[in-house]
Amino acid sequence: MLMNALPFQLIKSKNPGPRGPGFPSSGAEESRTPDLFIANEALYQLSYRPITRPKDIRTQTPGRITRSLIALLLFLIALPNLSACSRSESRSPGPLRVVVTVPPLVGLIQPLLPDGSSITALMAPGKSEHGYEFTPKDLATLGAADVVVYIGLGLEPAVETFLKTHPSPSRQVICFATVADITDPHAGHHHGPGEECDHHVDPHLWLDPDLCLKLVDAASAAVRAAAPLVGVADFNPDSRAADLKARLRTLDAELKTSLAPAAGRAIVTHHNAWQRLADRYGLKVAAVIRGVEGEPTPAAIAAAVDAIRKQNARAVFIEPQFDPQAARRIADAAGVKVGVLDPLGSGDYFEMMRTNANALVSLLAD
């Protein structure tokens, strides 16, 4: 068959490798048919890696042109089977399948699930949440999910597009930003060429435990609705949700107490992820080293050094997802210490938050 003559490795994933406990790379539990994989691969290639425009084709390398032609061929082969991209409505009874986009959501959703459920984080620990390319396999995993939880605010555009174009009445979908009643100011808003955007909304909602309470309520309702559809009858997550919310309130009180000695202190962060945590616990973000994409510019480095001196910031905080060299140069130039903050962690939400609080206190408190 022609389909068998097209090996999957023609188009490689940009995010290979082991993903650690709770972040499987094999995807055996979420395996799909070859037709579905090819359909998702084709849609991904066509939607997120556009075919070269004719007027530019002479400037493109043969490899790029070949990839575009392969994507088109895959799409044509898969066209009769595109209906398979949607989640099957005749889902066989079995464990509840939950997909979240970023690692912190694992620790906020897993406690609500029936025993034996599976939960997959699409983004592996150690990867930056900005500019991450979800693979066709990731999107196929979404198609098999009973419950999907994502952040919103433009953090995962490929996921949002897939969910809109592959709807399922039995799939429960939760957008953290929506349940937290935080809107994206870019909706319906367009910038001209070279026009800077001053409408940034911090999408790192999980770094504020108070916002997470709203997520727990929405996730609990979604799990309650999804469980009977996969044969888990009479499951009520209310007591689990109450326990989880109690843990979040305890964590919030604990962080307020531990960070109180650092109140009012200024910090310099590697990227713009920490404003919500700073606002909640009385810190000030004096400067951000890098934007959403790209390495820090010389101007950003100079501004960070100046902000440290003017606002008496005590530390520069790097993140494991980014190259630390520029941050270390800034710290050396300003004569301050370097700490580590991790906005994603490895899936244990409470450990991540406590580790970050301890890092802040160790360098900011007297």
C-alpha positions as CSV (number, residue, x, y, z in Angstrom):
1,M,0.0,0.0,0.0
2,L,1.1,3.5,-0.7
3,M,0.5,4.4,3.0
4,N,3.0,1.8,4.1
5,A,5.6,3.3,1.7
6,L,5.6,6.6,3.7
7,P,7.7,6.0,6.8
8,F,6.7,8.1,9.8
9,Q,10.3,9.2,10.3
10,L,10.2,11.4,7.2
11,I,9.0,14.2,9.4
12,K,10.8,14.2,12.8
13,S,9.6,15.5,16.1
14,K,11.5,18.5,17.4
15,N,11.0,17.3,21.0
16,P,12.3,13.7,21.2
17,G,13.6,11.9,24.3
18,P,12.5,10.5,27.6
19,R,10.0,12.6,29.5
20,G,10.4,11.2,33.0
21,P,7.8,9.7,35.3
22,G,4.3,10.9,34.4
23,F,5.5,12.2,31.0
24,P,5.6,9.1,28.8
25,S,7.3,9.4,25.4
26,S,6.1,6.1,23.9
27,G,2.4,7.0,24.0
28,A,1.5,3.3,24.1
29,E,-1.6,3.9,26.1
30,E,-2.8,6.6,23.7
31,S,-1.9,4.8,20.4
32,R,-4.0,5.6,17.4
33,T,-4.5,4.2,14.0
34,P,-1.9,4.9,11.2
35,D,-4.5,6.8,9.3
36,L,-5.2,9.1,12.3
37,F,-1.5,9.7,12.9
38,I,-1.0,10.6,9.3
39,A,-4.0,12.9,9.3
40,N,-2.8,14.7,12.4
41,E,0.8,14.9,11.0
42,A,-0.6,16.4,7.8
43,L,-2.8,18.9,9.5
44,Y,0.1,19.9,11.7
45,Q,2.5,20.3,8.8
46,L,0.0,22.3,6.8
47,S,-1.4,24.4,9.6
48,Y,1.8,25.3,11.5
49,R,4.5,24.9,8.8
50,P,3.0,26.6,5.8
51,I,3.8,25.5,2.3
52,T,6.3,27.8,0.6
53,R,4.7,30.6,-1.4
54,P,5.4,30.4,-5.1
55,K,7.2,33.8,-5.2
56,D,9.7,32.6,-2.5
57,I,10.3,29.1,-3.8
58,R,13.5,29.9,-5.5
59,T,15.0,31.1,-2.2
60,Q,14.1,27.9,-0.3
61,T,16.3,24.9,0.2
62,P,15.4,21.6,-1.4
63,G,14.8,20.2,2.0
64,R,12.2,22.7,2.9
65,I,10.4,22.3,-0.4
66,T,10.5,18.5,0.0
67,R,8.9,18.8,3.5
68,S,6.1,20.9,2.1
69,L,5.5,18.4,-0.7
70,I,5.5,15.6,1.8
71,A,3.0,17.4,4.0
72,L,0.7,17.9,1.0
73,L,1.0,14.3,0.0
74,L,0.2,13.2,3.5
75,F,-2.8,15.4,3.6
76,L,-4.2,14.0,0.3
77,I,-3.6,10.4,1.5
78,A,-5.3,11.1,4.8
79,L,-8.2,13.2,3.4
80,P,-10.7,10.3,3.3
81,N,-9.8,9.5,6.9
82,L,-9.9,12.9,8.5
83,S,-13.0,12.0,10.4
84,A,-10.9,9.6,12.4
85,C,-9.1,12.6,13.9
86,S,-12.1,13.3,16.1
87,R,-12.3,11.4,19.4
88,S,-14.5,8.3,18.9
89,E,-17.8,8.7,20.5
90,S,-18.1,5.0,21.1
91,R,-15.3,5.1,23.7
92,S,-14.8,1.7,25.3
93,P,-15.0,1.5,29.1
94,G,-11.7,1.9,30.8
95,P,-9.5,4.3,32.8
96,L,-10.2,8.0,32.5
97,R,-7.7,9.6,30.1
98,V,-6.7,13.1,31.1
99,V,-4.3,15.4,29.2
100,V,-2.8,18.6,30.5
101,T,-0.4,20.9,28.7
102,V,2.1,22.0,31.3
103,P,3.6,20.0,34.2
104,P,2.2,22.1,37.1
105,L,-1.3,21.1,36.1
106,V,-0.5,17.4,36.8
107,G,-0.3,18.1,40.5
108,L,-3.5,20.2,40.4
109,I,-5.6,17.7,38.5
110,Q,-4.4,14.2,39.4
111,P,-5.7,14.3,43.0
112,L,-9.2,14.6,41.6
113,L,-9.2,11.6,39.3
114,P,-10.6,8.1,39.9
115,D,-8.2,5.4,40.8
116,G,-6.5,3.9,37.7
117,S,-6.9,7.1,35.6
118,S,-4.0,8.2,33.4
119,I,-2.8,11.8,33.2
120,T,-0.3,13.0,30.5
121,A,1.5,16.3,30.4
122,L,2.2,17.2,26.8
123,M,5.1,19.5,27.7
124,A,8.1,17.7,29.2
125,P,9.8,19.1,32.3
126,G,12.7,21.3,31.5
127,K,11.2,22.8,28.3
128,S,10.1,26.4,28.1
129,E,6.4,26.9,28.0
130,H,6.9,29.7,25.4
131,G,7.3,28.8,21.8
132,Y,7.0,25.1,22.5
133,E,5.9,23.2,19.4
134,F,3.4,20.5,20.2
135,T,4.0,17.5,17.9
136,P,1.5,15.6,15.8
137,K,1.7,12.8,18.4
138,D,0.8,15.3,21.1
139,L,-2.2,16.4,19.1
140,A,-3.2,12.8,18.6
141,T,-3.0,12.3,22.3
142,L,-5.4,15.2,22.7
143,G,-7.8,13.5,20.4
144,A,-8.0,10.4,22.6
145,A,-8.5,12.4,25.9
146,D,-11.6,12.3,27.9
147,V,-10.6,15.5,29.8
148,V,-8.2,18.2,28.5
149,V,-6.9,21.1,30.7
150,Y,-4.9,23.9,29.2
151,I,-3.9,27.4,30.3
152,G,-5.1,29.7,27.5
153,L,-4.1,33.4,27.0
154,G,-2.2,32.3,23.9
155,L,0.2,30.0,25.7
156,E,-0.8,26.9,23.7
157,P,-2.2,28.1,20.3
158,A,-1.7,24.7,18.6
159,V,-3.8,23.0,21.3
160,E,-6.5,25.6,21.1
161,T,-6.7,25.2,17.3
162,F,-6.8,21.5,17.5
163,L,-9.6,21.5,20.1
164,K,-11.7,23.9,18.0
165,T,-11.2,22.0,14.8
166,H,-11.7,18.5,16.4
167,P,-14.7,19.0,18.8
168,S,-16.2,16.1,20.7
169,P,-19.4,16.4,22.7
170,S,-18.1,13.9,25.2
171,R,-14.6,15.5,25.7
172,Q,-14.5,17.8,28.7
173,V,-12.3,20.8,28.0
174,I,-11.1,23.3,30.7
175,C,-9.3,26.6,29.9
176,F,-7.7,27.8,33.1
177,A,-7.9,31.5,32.0
178,T,-11.6,31.1,31.3
179,V,-12.5,29.6,34.7
180,A,-10.3,32.2,36.4
181,D,-12.2,35.0,34.4
182,I,-9.0,36.3,32.9
183,T,-9.3,37.5,29.3
184,D,-6.8,37.8,26.5
185,P,-6.5,41.4,25.4
186,H,-5.2,40.3,22.0
187,A,-8.6,38.8,21.1
188,G,-9.7,40.8,18.1
189,H,-6.6,43.1,18.4
190,H,-4.0,43.3,15.7
191,H,-0.7,45.1,15.5
192,G,0.8,46.7,12.4
193,P,4.3,45.9,11.2
194,G,6.9,46.8,13.8
195,E,4.2,47.9,16.3
196,E,5.0,46.9,19.9
197,C,2.4,45.3,22.1
198,D,1.7,46.7,25.5
199,H,-1.2,44.4,26.3
200,H,0.7,41.6,28.0
201,V,-1.3,39.4,30.4
202,D,0.8,37.0,32.4
203,P,-0.3,33.5,31.5
204,H,1.4,31.8,34.4
205,L,-1.8,31.6,36.4
206,W,-0.8,28.5,38.4
207,L,1.8,30.6,40.3
208,D,-1.1,32.1,42.2
209,P,-2.6,29.5,44.5
210,D,-5.8,31.5,44.9
211,L,-6.5,31.3,41.2
212,C,-5.9,27.5,41.4
213,L,-8.9,27.2,43.6
214,K,-11.1,28.2,40.7
215,L,-9.4,25.6,38.5
216,V,-10.0,22.8,41.0
217,D,-13.8,23.6,41.0
218,A,-14.0,23.5,37.2
219,A,-11.8,20.3,37.0
220,S,-13.9,18.6,39.6
221,A,-17.1,19.2,37.6
222,A,-15.4,18.0,34.4
223,V,-14.2,14.8,36.0
224,R,-17.6,14.1,37.4
225,A,-19.1,14.6,34.0
226,A,-16.5,12.4,32.2
227,A,-16.3,9.5,34.6
228,P,-19.7,7.8,33.7
229,L,-18.9,8.0,30.0
230,V,-15.9,5.7,30.4
231,G,-17.7,3.2,32.7
232,V,-16.7,4.8,36.1
233,A,-20.1,5.0,37.6
234,D,-21.1,6.9,40.8
235,F,-17.8,8.7,41.1
236,N,-18.0,11.9,43.1
237,P,-14.8,13.9,43.3
238,D,-16.3,16.5,45.7
239,S,-14.4,15.2,48.8
240,R,-11.1,15.1,46.8
241,A,-11.7,18.6,45.5
242,A,-12.3,19.8,49.1
243,D,-9.1,18.2,50.3
244,L,-7.1,19.7,47.4
245,K,-8.5,23.2,48.0
246,A,-7.7,22.9,51.7
247,R,-4.1,22.0,50.7
248,L,-4.0,25.0,48.4
249,R,-5.2,27.4,51.2
250,T,-2.6,25.9,53.5
251,L,0.1,26.4,50.9
252,D,-1.0,30.0,50.4
253,A,-0.9,30.8,54.1
254,E,2.5,29.1,54.4
255,L,3.9,31.1,51.5
256,K,2.6,34.4,53.0
257,T,4.4,33.6,56.3
258,S,7.6,32.4,54.8
259,L,7.9,35.3,52.3
260,A,6.9,38.0,54.7
261,P,10.5,38.9,55.6
262,A,11.1,39.6,51.9
263,A,8.1,41.8,51.4
264,G,8.9,44.9,49.3
265,R,12.2,43.5,48.1
266,A,13.0,43.7,44.4
267,I,14.1,40.9,42.2
268,V,15.3,40.5,38.6
269,T,13.8,37.5,36.8
270,H,14.9,35.6,33.7
271,H,11.5,35.9,32.0
272,N,8.2,37.5,32.6
273,A,6.7,34.6,34.6
274,W,6.7,35.9,38.2
275,Q,4.5,38.9,38.4
276,R,1.5,37.1,39.8
277,L,3.5,35.5,42.6
278,A,5.2,38.8,43.3
279,D,1.8,40.6,43.5
280,R,0.4,38.0,45.8
281,Y,3.3,37.9,48.3
282,G,4.4,41.5,48.3
283,L,7.6,41.3,46.1
284,K,8.6,43.7,43.3
285,V,9.9,42.6,39.9
286,A,12.5,45.2,39.1
287,A,13.4,43.9,35.6
288,V,12.9,41.0,33.3
289,I,16.0,39.9,31.4
290,R,14.4,38.4,28.3
291,G,11.2,38.7,26.4
292,V,8.9,35.8,25.5
293,E,11.2,34.7,22.6
294,G,14.8,35.2,21.9
295,E,17.9,35.9,24.0
296,P,18.2,39.2,25.9
297,T,19.4,42.1,23.9
298,P,22.3,44.3,25.1
299,A,19.8,47.0,25.9
300,A,17.8,44.6,28.1
301,I,21.0,43.6,29.9
302,A,22.0,47.2,30.5
303,A,18.5,48.0,31.8
304,A,18.5,45.1,34.2
305,V,21.9,46.2,35.7
306,D,20.5,49.7,36.0
307,A,17.3,48.4,37.7
308,I,19.3,46.3,40.2
309,R,21.2,49.4,41.3
310,K,18.3,51.8,41.4
311,Q,15.9,49.4,43.2
312,N,18.5,47.7,45.3
313,A,17.6,44.3,44.0
314,R,19.4,41.6,45.9
315,A,19.4,38.8,43.4
316,V,19.0,37.7,39.8
317,F,16.9,34.6,39.3
318,I,17.6,32.2,36.5
319,E,15.4,29.5,35.2
320,P,16.4,25.9,34.2
321,Q,14.5,26.3,30.9
322,F,16.9,29.0,29.6
323,D,20.6,29.6,29.1
324,P,21.9,31.3,32.3
325,Q,24.9,33.1,30.8
326,A,23.3,36.5,30.3
327,A,21.7,36.4,33.7
328,R,25.0,35.5,35.3
329,R,26.8,38.4,33.5
330,I,24.1,40.8,34.8
331,A,24.6,39.5,38.4
332,D,28.4,39.8,38.1
333,A,28.1,43.4,36.7
334,A,25.7,44.5,39.5
335,G,27.5,42.6,42.3
336,V,24.5,40.5,43.4
337,K,23.8,36.8,43.9
338,V,22.2,34.3,41.5
339,G,19.2,32.1,42.4
340,V,17.1,29.6,40.6
341,L,13.3,29.8,40.1
342,D,11.4,27.2,38.2
343,P,7.9,28.1,36.9
344,L,7.2,24.6,35.7
345,G,8.7,22.0,38.0
346,S,8.4,18.3,37.4
347,G,4.7,17.7,38.1
348,D,4.5,18.1,41.9
349,Y,2.8,21.5,42.2
350,F,3.2,21.9,45.9
351,E,6.9,20.9,45.9
352,M,7.5,23.4,43.1
353,M,5.8,26.3,44.9
354,R,7.7,25.6,48.2
355,T,11.0,25.2,46.4
356,N,10.6,28.6,44.7
357,A,9.5,30.2,48.0
358,N,12.6,28.9,49.7
359,A,14.8,30.1,46.9
360,L,13.4,33.6,47.2
361,V,13.6,33.7,51.0
362,S,17.2,32.4,51.0
363,L,18.4,35.4,48.9
364,L,16.0,38.2,49.9
365,A,15.4,37.9,53.6
366,D,17.8,39.5,56.1
